[in-house]
Amino acid sequence: MTSVLPRFPPHPIRGVRVLHQKQNCAPHFAEIEVDFEPAADGFVFEVAQGLTVDYEPAEALSRFFEAAAVGIEEQLSLPEHAVVIATRVVLRRARADTFGSHELAFKIAGYLAARQALERTRCPHR
């Protein structure tokens, strides 16, 4: 008999907010807020319509957002979570800083957001 893995997320998980900040000789700064919505299957990442972020150069933001998406998807794909990914993730809010924002900072923020969302399915009171 084979067991069926649960689908993630089992229900909408809204307002997952992460601030990843590390201050040292190679600073990190990324703040994101995302919603996880059930989807038919697979992984979809969207930036909310009208999202604005005060950051220059503005063209770097798409790379930051893509890195956050990669971090979320990689974290959800880890075998230890034992879930089938069926999610639409919507980036609702983001902040970046001139002296610490880069792709790695946003990828780590994505990892942390996915972990937090997974935890919320295990402990619904969060």
VOFITOR-172012 format. One record per residue: residue number from 1; residue in one letter; x, y, z of N, C-alpha, C, O in turn. Coordinates in Angstrom, 3 decimals, decimal comma. Layout:
# VOFITOR-172012
[atom NUM 'A' [X Y Z] [X Y Z] [X Y Z] [X Y Z]]
...
//
This chain:
# VOFITOR-172012
[atom 1 'M' [0,838 -1,177 0,000] [0,000 0,000 0,000] [0,890 1,250 0,000] [1,848 1,343 0,768]]
[atom 2 'T' [0,566 2,180 -0,849] [1,328 3,413 -0,896] [0,517 4,537 -0,265] [-0,699 4,624 -0,436]]
[atom 3 'S' [1,214 5,384 0,460] [0,507 6,511 1,059] [0,592 7,702 0,114] [1,584 7,891 -0,590]]
[atom 4 'V' [-0,445 8,481 0,114] [-0,509 9,658 -0,736] [0,027 10,848 0,055] [-0,398 11,105 1,181]]
[atom 5 'L' [0,959 11,560 -0,550] [1,515 12,732 0,118] [0,491 13,853 0,147] [-0,272 14,022 -0,805]]
[atom 6 'P' [0,466 14,615 1,222] [-0,467 15,752 1,281] [-0,053 16,840 0,304] [1,127 17,009 -0,003]]
[atom 7 'R' [-1,037 17,567 -0,173] [-0,785 18,696 -1,072] [-0,480 19,927 -0,229] [-1,038 20,115 0,852]]
[atom 8 'F' [0,411 20,754 -0,745] [0,740 21,997 -0,042] [0,446 23,172 -0,950] [0,853 23,184 -2,111]]
[atom 9 'P' [-0,263 24,166 -0,420] [-0,843 24,254 0,923] [-2,229 23,612 0,952] [-2,921 23,574 -0,065]]
[atom 10 'P' [-2,629 23,113 2,111] [-3,956 22,512 2,218] [-5,069 23,565 2,224] [-6,231 23,248 1,970]]
[atom 11 'H' [-4,708 24,812 2,513] [-5,653 25,931 2,576] [-4,840 27,213 2,363] [-3,613 27,171 2,449]]
[atom 12 'P' [-5,479 28,335 2,092] [-4,722 29,578 1,923] [-3,937 29,932 3,194] [-4,438 29,807 4,312]]
[atom 13 'I' [-2,720 30,368 2,990] [-1,866 30,834 4,086] [-1,449 32,246 3,696] [-0,639 32,442 2,790]]
[atom 14 'R' [-2,000 33,198 4,376] [-1,791 34,597 3,979] [-0,904 35,350 4,973] [-0,829 35,020 6,157]]
[atom 15 'G' [-0,241 36,366 4,441] [0,539 37,256 5,297] [1,789 36,642 5,882] [2,132 36,927 7,029]]
[atom 16 'V' [2,484 35,800 5,122] [3,747 35,232 5,610] [4,818 36,295 5,395] [5,207 36,588 4,264]]
[atom 17 'R' [5,279 36,859 6,488] [6,225 37,980 6,425] [7,582 37,534 6,956] [7,680 36,914 8,014]]
[atom 18 'V' [8,623 37,861 6,201] [9,988 37,502 6,578] [10,887 38,716 6,429] [10,851 39,410 5,413]]
[atom 19 'L' [11,684 38,963 7,442] [12,757 39,956 7,375] [14,058 39,185 7,560] [14,333 38,657 8,637]]
[atom 20 'H' [14,847 39,130 6,507] [16,165 38,485 6,578] [17,198 39,602 6,576] [17,354 40,330 5,595]]
[atom 21 'Q' [17,896 39,717 7,692] [18,858 40,799 7,834] [20,087 40,268 8,550] [19,990 39,694 9,635]]
[atom 22 'K' [21,228 40,463 7,940] [22,493 40,047 8,534] [23,470 41,189 8,326] [23,679 41,640 7,200]]
[atom 23 'Q' [24,064 41,653 9,406] [24,997 42,772 9,303] [26,397 42,282 9,620] [26,705 41,909 10,752]]
[atom 24 'N' [27,234 42,293 8,601] [28,659 41,987 8,750] [29,361 42,558 7,531] [28,832 43,469 6,894]]
[atom 25 'C' [30,527 42,052 7,191] [31,253 42,613 6,045] [30,554 42,301 4,718] [30,836 42,942 3,706]]
[atom 26 'A' [29,656 41,334 4,718] [28,835 41,027 3,531] [27,366 41,050 3,969] [26,762 39,997 4,173]]
[atom 27 'P' [26,794 42,252 4,115] [25,440 42,344 4,677] [24,360 41,735 3,778] [24,500 41,659 2,558]]
[atom 28 'H' [23,286 41,309 4,430] [22,097 40,793 3,741] [20,901 41,612 4,209] [20,790 41,950 5,387]]
[atom 29 'F' [20,005 41,928 3,274] [18,745 42,551 3,646] [17,694 42,198 2,610] [17,851 42,462 1,418]]
[atom 30 'A' [16,626 41,597 3,092] [15,470 41,306 2,240] [14,254 41,191 3,147] [14,289 40,512 4,173]]
[atom 31 'E' [13,187 41,859 2,756] [11,930 41,722 3,474] [10,849 41,425 2,443] [10,691 42,142 1,455]]
[atom 32 'I' [10,112 40,353 2,698] [9,024 39,981 1,798] [7,794 39,582 2,601] [7,894 39,138 3,745]]
[atom 33 'E' [6,642 39,747 1,982] [5,390 39,222 2,520] [4,696 38,521 1,369] [4,460 39,108 0,314]]
[atom 34 'V' [4,371 37,253 1,589] [3,773 36,439 0,541] [2,531 35,719 1,042] [2,370 35,460 2,234]]
[atom 35 'D' [1,658 35,406 0,090] [0,489 34,562 0,344] [0,684 33,257 -0,418] [1,182 33,249 -1,544]]
[atom 36 'F' [0,288 32,163 0,207] [0,308 30,845 -0,430] [-1,143 30,436 -0,663] [-1,935 30,387 0,278]]
[atom 37 'E' [-1,486 30,148 -1,900] [-2,844 29,746 -2,263] [-2,799 28,352 -2,873] [-1,873 28,047 -3,625]]
[atom 38 'P' [-3,775 27,494 -2,569] [-3,824 26,194 -3,235] [-3,981 26,372 -4,748] [-4,668 27,286 -5,204]]
[atom 39 'A' [-3,345 25,501 -5,509] [-3,421 25,526 -6,974] [-3,679 24,111 -7,470] [-3,606 23,151 -6,703]]
[atom 40 'A' [-3,974 23,993 -8,732] [-4,242 22,673 -9,316] [-3,031 21,758 -9,150] [-3,163 20,631 -8,672]]
[atom 41 'D' [-1,866 22,233 -9,540] [-0,621 21,499 -9,315] [0,552 22,397 -9,652] [0,388 23,430 -10,300]]
[atom 42 'G' [1,733 22,001 -9,213] [2,942 22,740 -9,515] [3,142 23,982 -8,673] [2,517 24,167 -7,629]]
[atom 43 'F' [4,033 24,826 -9,160] [4,444 26,027 -8,443] [4,324 27,228 -9,366] [4,877 27,238 -10,466]]
[atom 44 'V' [3,596 28,237 -8,908] [3,454 29,486 -9,651] [3,789 30,629 -8,698] [3,318 30,658 -7,561]]
[atom 45 'F' [4,601 31,565 -9,167] [4,971 32,728 -8,367] [4,552 33,972 -9,125] [4,853 34,120 -10,309]]
[atom 46 'E' [3,853 34,869 -8,434] [3,397 36,113 -9,042] [3,745 37,286 -8,136] [3,819 37,158 -6,914]]
[atom 47 'V' [3,955 38,423 -8,772] [4,130 39,667 -8,044] [2,785 40,387 -8,097] [2,218 40,564 -9,176]]
[atom 48 'A' [2,279 40,797 -6,956] [0,975 41,463 -6,893] [0,970 42,690 -7,792] [1,939 43,446 -7,863]]
[atom 49 'Q' [-0,129 42,856 -8,458] [-0,290 44,015 -9,330] [-0,182 45,293 -8,506] [-0,785 45,407 -7,438]]
[atom 50 'G' [0,575 46,233 -8,999] [0,717 47,519 -8,317] [1,768 47,542 -7,222] [1,931 48,565 -6,557]]
[atom 51 'L' [2,498 46,428 -7,013] [3,542 46,412 -5,988] [4,650 47,391 -6,378] [5,194 47,325 -7,480]]
[atom 52 'T' [4,969 48,288 -5,469] [6,083 49,207 -5,699] [7,088 49,054 -4,569] [6,720 48,836 -3,414]]
[atom 53 'V' [8,347 49,170 -4,917] [9,433 49,061 -3,953] [10,379 50,221 -4,211] [10,814 50,443 -5,341]]
[atom 54 'D' [10,689 50,950 -3,167] [11,600 52,087 -3,275] [13,024 51,556 -3,271] [13,616 51,351 -2,211]]
[atom 55 'Y' [13,575 51,334 -4,467] [14,922 50,777 -4,592] [15,497 51,173 -5,942] [14,803 51,141 -6,958]]
[atom 56 'E' [16,757 51,542 -5,945] [17,470 51,851 -7,187] [18,715 50,977 -7,260] [19,432 50,864 -6,266]]
[atom 57 'P' [18,991 50,364 -8,385] [18,279 50,454 -9,648] [17,049 49,540 -9,655] [17,132 48,374 -9,270]]
[atom 58 'A' [15,939 50,069 -10,085] [14,661 49,348 -10,073] [14,714 48,056 -10,881] [13,992 47,108 -10,571]]
[atom 59 'E' [15,555 48,002 -11,909] [15,615 46,782 -12,739] [16,194 45,589 -11,978] [16,032 44,452 -12,419]]
[atom 60 'A' [16,862 45,817 -10,854] [17,383 44,719 -10,033] [16,262 43,987 -9,306] [16,424 42,821 -8,944]]
[atom 61 'L' [15,148 44,638 -9,091] [14,057 44,037 -8,310] [13,551 42,742 -8,919] [13,251 41,804 -8,180]]
[atom 62 'S' [13,447 42,655 -10,225] [12,950 41,421 -10,836] [13,878 40,248 -10,515] [13,403 39,131 -10,310]]
[atom 63 'R' [15,187 40,481 -10,466] [16,126 39,416 -10,081] [15,931 39,028 -8,618] [15,982 37,847 -8,274]]
[atom 64 'F' [15,708 40,023 -7,754] [15,471 39,745 -6,342] [14,211 38,895 -6,172] [14,212 37,914 -5,427]]
[atom 65 'F' [13,142 39,278 -6,864] [11,875 38,556 -6,747] [12,010 37,136 -7,287] [11,459 36,195 -6,715]]
[atom 66 'E' [12,742 36,983 -8,387] [12,971 35,651 -8,942] [13,751 34,787 -7,958] [13,467 33,598 -7,814]]
[atom 67 'A' [14,726 35,375 -7,284] [15,507 34,639 -6,286] [14,624 34,200 -5,120] [14,778 33,087 -4,616]]
[atom 68 'A' [13,708 35,053 -4,689] [12,773 34,671 -3,621] [11,926 33,498 -4,069] [11,696 32,569 -3,294]]
[atom 69 'A' [11,457 33,525 -5,312] [10,652 32,420 -5,848] [11,450 31,123 -5,862] [10,932 30,070 -5,490]]
[atom 70 'V' [12,701 31,193 -6,287] [13,561 30,006 -6,311] [13,734 29,467 -4,891] [13,652 28,258 -4,673]]
[atom 71 'G' [13,970 30,348 -3,936] [14,132 29,914 -2,548] [12,891 29,220 -2,010] [12,991 28,196 -1,333]]
[atom 72 'I' [11,724 29,773 -2,309] [10,469 29,158 -1,856] [10,298 27,781 -2,471] [10,023 26,808 -1,768]]
[atom 73 'E' [10,462 27,699 -3,785] [10,260 26,420 -4,469] [11,271 25,372 -4,017] [10,908 24,214 -3,807]]
[atom 74 'E' [12,536 25,762 -3,865] [13,553 24,810 -3,401] [13,220 24,279 -2,015] [13,338 23,080 -1,767]]
[atom 75 'Q' [12,803 25,162 -1,108] [12,477 24,734 0,257] [11,289 23,772 0,244] [11,324 22,736 0,907]]
[atom 76 'L' [10,238 24,111 -0,506] [9,061 23,242 -0,550] [9,371 21,881 -1,176] [8,704 20,891 -0,874]]
[atom 77 'S' [10,385 21,831 -2,047] [10,738 20,601 -2,755] [11,592 19,643 -1,936] [11,816 18,508 -2,355]]
[atom 78 'L' [12,066 20,076 -0,789] [12,921 19,194 0,020] [12,154 17,945 0,437] [11,011 18,035 0,885]]
[atom 79 'P' [12,785 16,772 0,290] [12,101 15,510 0,601] [11,577 15,415 2,033] [10,565 14,759 2,277]]
[atom 80 'E' [12,250 16,058 2,974] [11,806 15,940 4,375] [10,436 16,563 4,635] [9,795 16,247 5,637]]
[atom 81 'H' [9,983 17,443 3,745] [8,658 18,041 3,933] [7,544 17,107 3,471] [6,401 17,242 3,907]]
[atom 82 'A' [7,865 16,175 2,604] [6,926 15,150 2,144] [5,574 15,726 1,739] [4,526 15,309 2,234]]
[atom 83 'V' [5,623 16,701 0,823] [4,390 17,294 0,304] [4,436 17,322 -1,224] [5,504 17,292 -1,837]]
[atom 84 'V' [3,262 17,380 -1,805] [3,132 17,616 -3,239] [2,895 19,115 -3,396] [1,945 19,660 -2,835]]
[atom 85 'I' [3,752 19,770 -4,152] [3,613 21,220 -4,333] [2,477 21,501 -5,299] [2,491 21,060 -6,448]]
[atom 86 'A' [1,503 22,236 -4,814] [0,358 22,677 -5,619] [0,001 24,064 -5,096] [-1,006 24,251 -4,413]]
[atom 87 'T' [0,848 25,026 -5,434] [0,706 26,339 -4,819] [0,912 27,489 -5,797] [1,700 27,422 -6,741]]
[atom 88 'R' [0,175 28,523 -5,522] [0,351 29,821 -6,185] [0,811 30,766 -5,084] [0,101 30,981 -4,102]]
[atom 89 'V' [2,003 31,327 -5,254] [2,567 32,244 -4,267] [2,488 33,656 -4,842] [2,916 33,906 -5,969]]
[atom 90 'V' [1,939 34,568 -4,056] [1,811 35,961 -4,489] [2,648 36,831 -3,560] [2,444 36,859 -2,347]]
[atom 91 'L' [3,596 37,541 -4,168] [4,411 38,495 -3,425] [3,587 39,758 -3,231] [3,286 40,456 -4,199]]
[atom 92 'R' [3,221 40,059 -1,995] [2,370 41,205 -1,675] [3,152 42,464 -1,309] [2,715 43,582 -1,582]]
[atom 93 'R' [4,326 42,263 -0,680] [5,093 43,400 -0,195] [6,566 43,021 -0,202] [6,919 41,863 0,019]]
[atom 94 'A' [7,422 44,005 -0,458] [8,864 43,752 -0,427] [9,591 45,044 -0,073] [9,141 46,147 -0,382]]
[atom 95 'R' [10,729 44,864 0,585] [11,627 45,990 0,856] [13,041 45,550 0,514] [13,423 44,400 0,731]]
[atom 96 'A' [13,797 46,476 -0,020] [15,192 46,220 -0,357] [16,021 47,386 0,150] [15,512 48,488 0,354]]
[atom 97 'D' [17,315 47,125 0,352] [18,217 48,142 0,876] [19,451 48,210 -0,019] [19,950 47,180 -0,472]]
[atom 98 'T' [19,930 49,392 -0,267] [21,086 49,604 -1,142] [22,326 48,859 -0,659] [23,122 48,396 -1,476]]
[atom 99 'F' [22,501 48,738 0,648] [23,727 48,150 1,186] [23,570 46,730 1,702] [24,288 46,337 2,621]]
[atom 100 'G' [22,674 45,964 1,155] [22,584 44,586 1,625] [21,637 43,720 0,826] [21,569 42,511 1,043]]
[atom 101 'S' [20,913 44,316 -0,087] [19,974 43,524 -0,875] [20,667 42,989 -2,118] [21,346 43,714 -2,846]]
[atom 102 'H' [20,471 41,703 -2,331] [21,021 41,004 -3,495] [20,249 39,701 -3,636] [19,401 39,377 -2,804]]
[atom 103 'E' [20,547 38,965 -4,684] [19,779 37,746 -4,962] [19,840 36,746 -3,809] [18,817 36,165 -3,447]]
[atom 104 'L' [21,020 36,537 -3,228] [21,133 35,560 -2,150] [20,267 35,942 -0,953] [19,626 35,075 -0,359]]
[atom 105 'A' [20,238 37,212 -0,591] [19,410 37,648 0,541] [17,941 37,332 0,280] [17,234 36,879 1,181]]
[atom 106 'F' [17,479 37,566 -0,945] [16,072 37,291 -1,266] [15,805 35,790 -1,377] [14,713 35,333 -1,041]]
[atom 107 'K' [16,787 35,023 -1,842] [16,615 33,571 -1,893] [16,456 33,007 -0,479] [15,602 32,153 -0,237]]
[atom 108 'I' [17,277 33,486 0,444] [17,172 33,049 1,841] [15,823 33,475 2,420] [15,190 32,700 3,136]]
[atom 109 'A' [15,378 34,684 2,123] [14,055 35,127 2,579] [12,973 34,192 2,036] [12,009 33,887 2,738]]
[atom 110 'G' [13,127 33,741 0,802] [12,189 32,779 0,223] [12,191 31,458 0,977] [11,130 30,906 1,268]]
[atom 111 'Y' [13,389 30,942 1,298] [13,491 29,718 2,105] [12,719 29,885 3,412] [11,918 29,034 3,799]]
[atom 112 'L' [12,986 31,004 4,077] [12,375 31,250 5,388] [10,858 31,390 5,292] [10,137 30,928 6,177]]
[atom 113 'A' [10,372 32,020 4,233] [8,917 32,163 4,043] [8,274 30,795 3,843] [7,214 30,521 4,404]]
[atom 114 'A' [8,903 29,941 3,054] [8,357 28,599 2,828] [8,342 27,798 4,130] [7,362 27,116 4,428]]
[atom 115 'R' [9,418 27,879 4,898] [9,457 27,168 6,188] [8,346 27,655 7,108] [7,680 26,857 7,768]]
[atom 116 'Q' [8,151 28,971 7,146] [7,117 29,535 8,006] [5,729 29,055 7,557] [4,894 28,711 8,393]]
[atom 117 'A' [5,485 29,030 6,257] [4,195 28,558 5,749] [3,987 27,082 6,068] [2,891 26,680 6,456]]
[atom 118 'L' [5,022 26,281 5,908] [4,919 24,859 6,253] [4,613 24,689 7,733] [3,796 23,849 8,111]]
[atom 119 'E' [5,265 25,480 8,566] [5,033 25,418 10,009] [3,589 25,786 10,347] [2,985 25,184 11,235]]
[atom 120 'R' [3,048 26,753 9,654] [1,663 27,144 9,898] [0,675 26,020 9,580] [-0,394 25,953 10,187]]
[atom 121 'T' [1,007 25,159 8,663] [0,111 24,024 8,385] [0,208 22,967 9,466] [-0,722 22,185 9,666]]
[atom 122 'R' [1,328 22,942 10,159] [1,508 21,972 11,253] [0,980 22,513 12,578] [0,500 21,758 13,424]]
[atom 123 'C' [1,074 23,820 12,745] [0,603 24,500 13,960] [-0,319 25,640 13,532] [0,133 26,780 13,430]]
[atom 124 'P' [-1,596 25,364 13,280] [-2,501 26,360 12,711] [-2,682 27,631 13,538] [-3,144 28,636 12,999]]
[atom 125 'H' [-2,335 27,625 14,828] [-2,525 28,819 15,662] [-1,520 29,919 15,347] [-1,655 31,023 15,874]]
[atom 126 'R' [-0,509 29,663 14,502] [0,512 30,671 14,177] [0,040 31,614 13,129] [0,774 32,522 12,739]]
//
